[in-house]
Amino acid sequence: MSAKRDLRAMRQAAMAGDYGAARALLRLNDWKAIAAEIKTGQPWSPRVSRAVRCLVAGTGACDEPGAWEWLDPETGEILNDLQNDDRRF
């Protein structure tokens, strides 16, 4: 699995409510203060929920591209336009 697929898997896990994936995704995007608000076993605050929804927007389920994703014809990877997964530009 490539790094881009790992990032997509992290988005999918955060979208499904995985606390660890949500924390990692927020930290990866320098939202450390919001990530610190996540407490295991506690419901997410509205601020955390909004931030996670922003970062997972347009992510598809399983191997299907989401609304803001596209399939790279050269590598077959699913890339996210919103998150600039395609670092070749």
N, C-alpha and C positions, 0 to 999 in steps of 0.2 A: 504494500500500500504506500503510495507516495505521500509527501507532506501535505499536498493540497487535499488529498482524499481524507487525511487525518483531520484537517481543519474542518472539512465538511462534516465528518462524523461527529466532531465536537459540537458543531452548530446543531446537528440533528439531536444529539443528546441533551443539549441545553434547551432546545425547543420542547423536548419531552419531559423537562422538569428535573434533569440531573443537576444536583447542587454543585458537584465538583466541576462539571463541564461548564456550567454557567459562570462559576468563579474564574476558571481559567480563561474563558472567552472574554470576560470583562477585563481581566488583568492584561491580557494580550493587547487589548485596545486602549490601554492606559486609563481605565476607569477603576482604579484601585479603591477609591473611596466607596464606590457603589458595590464593588465586589466584597468589601469588608462588611457590608450590611447583611450578607447572606449568612444565616445561622442554620446549621443542619437541624432538621426536624421542625423548623419554624416556617410559617408561610412567608413568601416573598413580599416585600413592601411594594407598593405601587411603583416606586422609583426603580427598583430592581426589575420588576416585571416589564416596565416600558423599555429599559435599557436592553434587556435580553431580547425582547421582541424586535427591537431595532436591529440588533446584530444577527438575528436569524431570519430576518425578512427575506422572502423569496426563495428560501431553501426548500428543495423538494424532499420527498420521502423516498427511502430505499435508493434504488438506482435510477430514479426518474428525475430529470431536471425540474427545478422549480420555476416560478415565474420570472426570476431575475438570474437564472442560470443558463448556461449554454454548454453544448458538447464540443470540445476541441476536436476537430476532424483529424489532426495529426496524431494526438496521443490518446484520444478516447476519454480523456478526463472531463469531469463535469466541473466547470468553473463558474464563479459567481461574479457577475458584472458589478454589483453594488459594493462588494468587498474587495474588488480589484485583485481577484485571485490570479489573473493573467498578468504575470510580472514581465512579460516580453514587450510591452508597449514602450 
